[in-house]
């Protein structure tokens, strides 16, 4: 994209297609005058200033691949290409901020708009009439990311607010006759029964995103997805321990909490969850969990079935503190279903370099883990890159 004062002048959206084995570049906008386009993707940084951009996805391709919807720079509105040149932006009265664009289906583009990033509502744009209809009437939505189910039936977004006291998962059915919102967590739109979420599980950031702080992970061959988060609590100065959740991502189901951590307190004492890893066969999830954010406490590996049941700590806690190597948790299936990880001590909260060893534990058992590496030595790091079964 370009800034209105950028000397590059007119910007267009182009499509590259194969033509007898050679690339062919087609200009799909053919703007008649210099036009500023918001950069595609999640970044909120523009060539000049972040204030002229927006959060979230700023471009989307129609299901049949023939049309592109995108945002103009500086709150210029929503553009949707067609066979005609020079598309005009669709704007919302009183809105100067737009975010999180998607084609819900061939005939509908969804987007958020409002006077600023903390005062948005959801709108549905009819791609035939090019008329936008307001879907929500809350005036306080701040978006923090979006994603699709694998079957492309449900589109999801994170509903947040200016203070980030709520960050809930909301589903929209792409096959429904009208745009209807469904609560995955919280109870704002469809009287859902799942807990309302405050933030993600890595830390207590006020800016959580699905794939990072929530650690959203699709579970292979199951139609399920897992994530880790903290429920909302009162007073807002307190936080709750992180917990693990599962939901039917292919059918817009409500989330179920698999763990039962209920401790509350300041951000430096509550339990954090990271390295969330799902397994489809058998349906399990594993993660690393620690109270607080210091190496003086023991970080340990836990597992639980996605069908519910006993939450097991499969590593041995160390009273002097230990750290699970980031990204080291992996599942095995043969010769026995289990989970493997690397653990050690040191000054780092992510990759320890003292007394590091690789351990394995069978799923569904309370037996002590098996050490897979020789006696540890100083200044050595182990990382589990993957498993072959």
C-alpha positions in Angstrom: 0.0 0.0 0.0 1.0 3.7 -0.1 0.5 6.7 2.1 -1.5 9.6 0.6 1.7 11.7 0.6 4.0 9.0 -0.7 5.7 9.9 -4.0 4.9 6.5 -5.4 1.5 7.8 -6.4 -1.2 5.4 -7.5 -1.3 1.9 -6.1 -3.3 -0.9 -7.6 -4.0 -4.5 -6.7 -2.8 -7.0 -9.3 -3.3 -10.7 -9.9 -0.7 -13.0 -11.3 -2.0 -15.9 -13.4 -0.4 -18.5 -15.6 -0.8 -18.0 -19.3 0.6 -20.8 -21.4 3.3 -21.4 -18.8 4.2 -17.7 -18.5 3.1 -15.3 -15.7 0.5 -12.8 -16.7 -0.1 -9.8 -14.5 -3.7 -8.4 -14.5 -4.6 -5.1 -12.9 -7.8 -5.8 -11.1 -8.5 -2.3 -9.7 -7.3 0.1 -12.5 -7.8 3.1 -10.2 -8.3 6.4 -12.1 -6.6 8.5 -9.5 -3.9 8.0 -7.0 -5.3 5.7 -4.3 -3.8 4.6 -0.9 -4.2 1.0 0.0 -3.7 -0.4 3.5 -0.9 -3.0 3.6 -2.2 -6.6 3.6 -1.7 -8.7 6.6 -1.6 -8.2 10.4 0.9 -5.4 10.7 -0.3 -2.1 12.0 2.8 -0.3 10.8 2.6 1.9 7.6 5.4 3.7 5.8 4.7 6.8 7.8 2.5 6.1 10.8 0.6 3.3 12.4 -2.3 5.7 13.0 -3.4 5.5 9.3 -3.7 1.7 9.3 -5.8 -0.8 11.1 -5.3 -4.1 13.0 -6.0 -7.5 11.6 -6.4 -8.9 8.1 -6.9 -6.1 5.6 -7.5 -8.1 2.4 -9.6 -11.2 1.5 -10.1 -13.3 -1.6 -13.6 -14.5 -2.6 -14.3 -18.2 -2.3 -14.1 -18.6 -6.1 -11.0 -16.5 -6.3 -12.4 -13.9 -8.7 -12.8 -10.9 -6.4 -10.7 -9.2 -3.8 -11.9 -7.1 -0.8 -9.4 -4.8 0.9 -9.1 -1.6 3.0 -8.1 1.8 2.0 -5.5 3.7 3.9 -6.5 6.2 6.7 -10.1 5.0 7.1 -11.0 5.4 3.4 -13.4 2.4 3.6 -13.7 -1.0 2.0 -13.0 -1.8 -1.6 -14.3 -4.9 -3.5 -13.1 -5.5 -7.0 -15.2 -6.6 -10.0 -14.9 -6.7 -13.7 -15.3 -3.0 -13.9 -12.3 -0.7 -13.3 -11.9 1.9 -10.5 -13.9 0.5 -7.7 -15.4 3.0 -5.2 -14.9 2.5 -1.5 -17.8 1.6 0.7 -17.9 3.7 3.8 -19.9 3.7 7.1 -21.3 6.9 8.4 -19.1 8.2 11.3 -16.4 5.6 10.8 -12.8 6.5 10.3 -11.3 3.1 11.3 -11.8 -0.3 9.6 -10.4 -3.7 10.5 -10.6 -7.5 10.2 -11.9 -8.1 6.7 -13.2 -11.4 5.3 -15.4 -12.9 2.6 -18.0 -14.8 4.6 -19.3 -16.3 1.4 -19.5 -15.3 -2.3 -22.1 -12.7 -1.6 -21.0 -11.2 1.8 -17.9 -9.4 3.0 -17.7 -8.9 6.8 -15.7 -6.1 8.4 -15.5 -4.0 11.5 -15.8 -0.2 11.5 -16.1 2.7 13.9 -14.8 6.1 14.9 -11.6 4.5 16.4 -10.1 1.1 17.1 -11.9 0.8 20.4 -15.4 1.7 19.2 -16.2 -0.6 16.3 -19.1 -2.7 15.3 -19.5 -5.6 12.8 -20.9 -4.9 9.3 -22.0 -7.1 6.4 -21.4 -5.8 2.9 -23.6 -7.3 0.1 -21.2 -7.7 -2.9 -24.1 -7.4 -5.4 -25.7 -4.2 -4.1 -22.5 -2.9 -2.4 -24.6 -1.9 0.6 -23.3 -2.4 4.1 -25.6 -3.4 6.9 -24.8 -3.0 10.6 -24.8 -6.4 12.4 -23.9 -5.4 16.0 -24.9 -2.3 17.8 -22.4 -2.3 20.7 -20.0 0.5 19.8 -17.2 -0.9 21.9 -15.6 -3.7 19.9 -11.9 -3.9 19.4 -10.7 -6.8 17.3 -7.7 -9.0 18.1 -7.6 -11.5 15.2 -9.6 -13.9 13.1 -9.4 -17.4 11.7 -11.5 -20.0 9.8 -12.5 -23.6 10.4 -10.9 -26.1 8.0 -14.2 -26.8 6.3 -14.6 -23.0 5.7 -18.1 -23.1 7.3 -17.3 -21.0 10.4 -15.4 -17.8 10.6 -14.1 -16.7 14.0 -13.0 -13.5 15.6 -11.8 -12.3 19.0 -14.1 -9.8 20.6 -12.2 -7.5 22.8 -12.7 -4.0 24.2 -10.5 -1.0 25.0 -9.5 -2.1 28.5 -9.0 -5.7 27.3 -11.2 -6.9 30.2 -12.8 -9.4 27.8 -11.3 -11.3 24.9 -13.9 -13.9 23.7 -14.1 -16.2 20.8 -17.1 -15.6 18.5 -18.2 -17.8 15.6 -20.2 -16.8 12.4 -21.8 -19.5 10.3 -21.0 -18.9 6.6 -23.9 -21.1 5.5 -26.6 -19.3 7.5 -29.2 -17.2 5.7 -28.3 -14.2 7.7 -25.2 -13.1 9.7 -25.6 -14.6 13.1 -23.1 -14.5 15.9 -22.5 -17.5 18.1 -20.6 -17.5 21.5 -17.7 -19.9 21.7 -16.8 -18.3 25.0 -18.8 -15.8 27.0 -22.6 -15.2 26.6 -22.9 -11.9 24.8 -24.4 -13.0 21.5 -26.2 -16.3 21.8 -26.5 -16.9 25.5 -23.5 -19.2 25.6 -22.6 -21.1 28.7 -18.8 -21.3 28.4 -16.7 -19.0 30.6 -15.8 -15.5 29.5 -12.1 -14.9 28.8 -9.9 -12.2 30.1 -6.7 -12.9 28.2 -4.3 -15.6 27.0 -2.1 -18.0 29.0 1.5 -17.1 28.2 1.3 -13.9 30.3 -1.3 -11.3 31.2 -0.9 -9.0 28.2 -3.7 -6.7 27.3 -3.1 -7.5 23.6 -3.7 -11.2 23.2 -3.8 -12.8 19.7 -5.2 -16.3 18.7 -2.0 -18.1 17.7 0.4 -16.5 20.2 -1.0 -15.8 23.7 -4.1 -18.0 23.2 -2.0 -20.7 21.5 -4.9 -21.7 19.3 -4.1 -25.2 17.8 -6.2 -27.4 15.5 -6.2 -31.0 16.5 -5.5 -33.3 13.5 -8.3 -35.7 12.3 -10.7 -34.7 15.1 -12.5 -31.5 14.0 -11.5 -30.0 17.4 -9.3 -27.1 18.4 -7.6 -26.3 21.7 -6.4 -23.0 23.3 -5.2 -21.8 26.7 -6.6 -18.7 28.4 -7.6 -17.0 31.6 -11.2 -16.5 32.6 -12.5 -13.1 33.6 -12.5 -12.4 37.4 -13.3 -9.6 39.7 -11.7 -7.3 40.7 -10.0 -6.5 37.4 -6.7 -5.9 39.1 -6.5 -9.7 39.8 -5.9 -12.5 37.3 -6.8 -16.1 37.3 -4.6 -19.1 36.6 -4.4 -20.1 33.0 -6.5 -23.1 31.8 -6.8 -25.3 28.7 -10.0 -25.3 26.6 -11.3 -27.4 23.7 -14.1 -26.8 21.2 -15.6 -28.2 18.0 -14.0 -25.7 15.5 -15.7 -27.3 12.5 -19.2 -26.8 13.9 -19.0 -23.6 15.9 -19.3 -25.4 19.3 -18.9 -23.9 22.7 -15.6 -24.2 24.5 -15.1 -26.7 27.3 -12.5 -26.2 30.0 -10.3 -29.3 30.4 -8.4 -28.1 33.4 -9.5 -26.7 36.8 -6.9 -24.1 37.8 -8.7 -21.5 40.0 -5.9 -19.6 41.7 -6.1 -15.8 41.6 -3.8 -13.0 42.3 -1.2 -10.6 40.8 0.3 -11.3 37.4 3.5 -12.6 38.9 2.0 -15.4 41.0 -0.7 -16.9 38.8 -0.1 -20.0 36.7 1.1 -19.6 33.1 0.7 -22.1 30.3 2.9 -22.4 27.2 4.0 -24.9 24.5 0.4 -26.2 24.1 0.6 -29.3 21.8 -2.4 -31.4 20.7 -2.5 -35.0 19.5 -5.3 -36.4 17.4 -4.7 -40.1 17.9 -5.1 -40.6 20.8 -7.0 -37.4 21.4 -4.8 -35.7 24.0 -3.2 -32.3 24.7 0.1 -31.5 26.5 1.6 -28.3 27.8 4.2 -26.7 30.1 2.9 -25.0 33.2 4.5 -22.8 35.9 3.4 -20.7 38.8 4.6 -17.2 38.3 7.4 -16.1 35.9 10.6 -16.9 37.6 13.1 -19.8 37.1 13.0 -20.4 40.8 9.7 -22.2 40.4 9.3 -25.5 38.7 7.8 -25.6 35.2 6.3 -29.0 34.5 4.6 -31.0 31.7 0.9 -31.9 32.0 -1.4 -33.9 29.8 -5.2 -34.5 29.6 -7.5 -36.3 27.2 -9.5 -34.1 24.9 -12.5 -36.2 26.0 -12.0 -35.0 29.6 -10.6 -36.9 32.5 -7.6 -36.7 34.8 -5.1 -33.9 34.3 -1.7 -35.6 34.9 1.6 -33.9 35.7 4.0 -36.2 33.9 7.3 -34.6 34.7 8.9 -34.6 38.2 8.9 -31.1 39.8 12.1 -29.7 41.1 11.9 -27.6 44.4 14.8 -25.5 43.2 13.1 -24.7 39.9 13.3 -26.0 36.3 12.3 -25.0 32.8 10.8 -27.0 30.0 12.6 -26.2 26.8 10.3 -24.1 24.6 8.9 -26.1 21.7 10.3 -29.4 22.9 7.0 -31.2 23.9 6.1 -33.9 21.3 3.8 -36.9 21.2 4.8 -40.4 20.3 2.6 -43.3 19.3 4.9 -46.4 18.9 6.0 -48.5 20.6 3.9 -46.8 23.2 1.7 -43.7 23.3 3.4 -41.0 25.2 4.9 -37.6 25.4 8.5 -36.4 25.2 10.1 -33.2 26.3 13.4 -31.5 27.3 13.9 -29.9 30.7 16.7 -28.3 32.6 17.9 -25.4 34.8 19.5 -22.0 34.1 18.8 -18.3 34.0 16.5 -18.4 30.9 12.8 -18.9 31.0 12.7 -20.4 27.5 15.8 -22.5 26.7 17.7 -23.7 29.9 21.4 -24.6 29.5 22.2 -26.4 32.8 21.4 -30.0 33.7 19.3 -30.4 30.5 17.9 -33.8 29.7 15.2 -35.4 27.5 12.5 -37.4 29.2 9.4 -39.4 28.1 6.3 -40.6 29.8 3.5 -42.9 28.8 0.0 -41.4 28.4 -2.5 -42.3 31.1 0.0 -43.5 33.7 1.4 -42.0 36.9 4.7 -43.8 36.4 7.9 -41.7 36.7 9.2 -40.4 33.3 12.0 -42.3 31.5 15.3 -40.4 30.9 16.3 -40.7 27.2 19.6 -38.9 27.3 22.9 -39.6 29.2 23.7 -37.9 32.4 23.5 -34.2 31.8 26.5 -31.9 31.7 26.9 -28.2 32.1 26.3 -25.8 29.1 24.5 -28.3 27.0 21.1 -27.8 25.4 18.7 -30.5 24.1 15.8 -29.8 21.8 13.2 -32.3 20.6 12.9 -31.6 16.8 10.2 -34.2 16.2 9.3 -37.8 16.4 9.2 -40.5 13.7 6.1 -42.3 15.0 
